[in-house]
Amino acid sequence: MNLIKLSTWAKKNGYSYRGAYNRFNAGRIEGAFKNETGRIVVPYKEGVCPLKTIVYARVSSHKQKKDLERQSQRMQEFCISNGWIVDQVVTEIASGLNDKRPKLGKILNLKTPIRLVSEHKDRLTRFGFNYIETLIEGEIVIANRSDSNKEDLMQDLISIITSMVARYYGQRRGGKKAKELISKL
């Protein structure tokens, strides 16, 4: 393990020197200390990089665009309150049932460790959250987790009903479109 100067640590972790100094004074840099010359040094393992923080916000329709902006802002504030630097903000307008969301797909294909921050589990996906947790190298942080298993079970039930209704009405809409096209021929 090497010792590096606080200024070097700040650059590697995306902080200004003053921000790193403030973190040091607050005791929020693990293992940092002043050496015999008064220089602040930080233990650093070569090859170990801090997690990049990515905020993911999603809404279902363009009518909810303002909600998307507010959701994104809340998650950025959540990250800042936890002392994380937000490296990227990804916003998407797509159904939670849609498993072909290009922006989420890019995040899942990243080969570097990340911290993925989202407001609710259903912002990432309606189903298969555990699969996403397995695919992500790093960690997923959900800001508003349910407090009880009962609440979690109710959310799963609502997701199933939503999925079935969407499929049913999607088929009906598709059938109507097909009839319209046939009648025009």
N, C-alpha and C positions, 0 to 999 in steps of 0.2 A: 504494500500500500504506500502510495506517495503522498507527500504533503504539498499542496499548491497554495499560492497566494490567494487571498480573498478576491482580488481583481480578476484573476484567471478563472476562479470558480464562478464569479458573476457572469463572465462572458459565456462560459460553457452551459450555464443554466438560464440564460436569457434575462438576467437582471442588470440594472445599472449598478455601478459601484455603490452608490448611496443606498439603493434598495437592499443590496447584499449586506452592507454595513448595518442598516437598520434591523435586518433579520438576525444578524449576529448578536447585536445588542439585546434583542428580544429573546435570545437563546433558541432560535428556530433553525439553526444550521447544526446538524448533528456532528459532534466531534470537533467543531471549530474551537480554536483557542489562540491566545496571544503567546508567541514564543518569547525567548529571553531578550530579543531585541525590540519587542513591542509590535512586531508584524503579526497580523492575523493570518493564520494558516488553517487549511481545511484538509482532512484526510480524503483522498480521492483514489478510487480503484480504476486503473486504466481499463478501458473497454466497457465499463459500466456507464450507460448513459441514463439520464433521468427520463421519466416517461413524458412523452409529448401529450399535451391535453387537447382533445378535440371535443368541441361542443356539438351535439347533434340535436336539431330541432325539426319537427315535422308537423304539418297539418294536412288535412284531407282534401281541401278544396281552395281554389283561388279566392273565394269569398272570405277566407280566414287569414288572409295575408297579414293583417295587422296583429292577429293573435300570434302568428309565426314570429314576427319581430319582437313582440313582448316576451314570448317564450325564450327566444334566443338571448335576449337581454337578461332575463332572470337567471339563466344558466351561467352566463358570463359572470354575473355578480356572485353566484354561488361558488364558482371556481375561485374568484378573487378572495372571497371570505375564507376559503380553505387554504389560501396561500399558493394556489397553482397559477401558473402563467398559461393563458389560453393561446395555444399555437395556431388553432384553426377553428373556424365556426362553419359548420355545414348546415344549410337549411334546405328543406325539401318539401315540395307540395305533391303528395301522393297518398294513396290509401295505405293504411297499415296492413291491409290484407294483401297488397300487391307485393309479391316477392321479387319483382324485377325493378328495384329502385337503384338507378345507376350510382348515385352519390353514396348511399349506404354500402353498395357493393365495392366501391373503391376503398372505403374505410376497412371493410372486412378483408380485402386483399393486401393490405399493408403488411409488410414483413418486419416492421420494427415494433417494439413494444409501445403501446399507447395507453392513455387513460381516456376512455370514452364516457362523456358526461351527457346524460339525458334527464329530462324532467320526470317522466314516467316510463315504465317498461313498455307500455303500448305505443310510445312514440317511436321506439325501435321496431317493434313487431307485435302483432296481435297474438301470434302463436310462435312457438319455438324459441323463446327467449334463451333457454338453456343451451340451445345449439349455438346461438350467437356468442354467449359467454364462453363456450368452448373454443370457438373460432378466433376470438380476439386474443392477440398476444399482448398481455398487459392486464388491465382491469376495466370493468364497467362500473360506473358510479351512477346510481339512480337517486336523484335528489329527493323525490317524494315516494318512498317505498310504503306499501301498506303495512299497517301495524299488526294485523292479525291474519291468521289463516282463513278466517271466515271472509274477510274483505277480499283477500286474494282469490278465493274460490268464486266469489260473486263476480269479480272482474273476468275470470276465465269463462264463466257462464255467459256473461254479456258478450264477450268476444265470439263465442260459438254462435250465439243467436244472431249477432251482427253479420258474421260470415255467411250463415245460411240464408239470411234475408237478402244479402247482397248478391249471392249466387242466383237465388230465385228471381229477383227482379232483373238481374243482368240477363238471364235466359229469356225472360218475357220481353225485355226491350230488344234483344237480339231477334226474337221471333217476329216482333212488330216490324223491325227494319227489313227483315227478309220478305215479309208480305208486301211492304211498300215497294221494294225493288221489283218483285215479281209482277205486281199490278202495273207498274210503269212499262214493262216489256210488252 
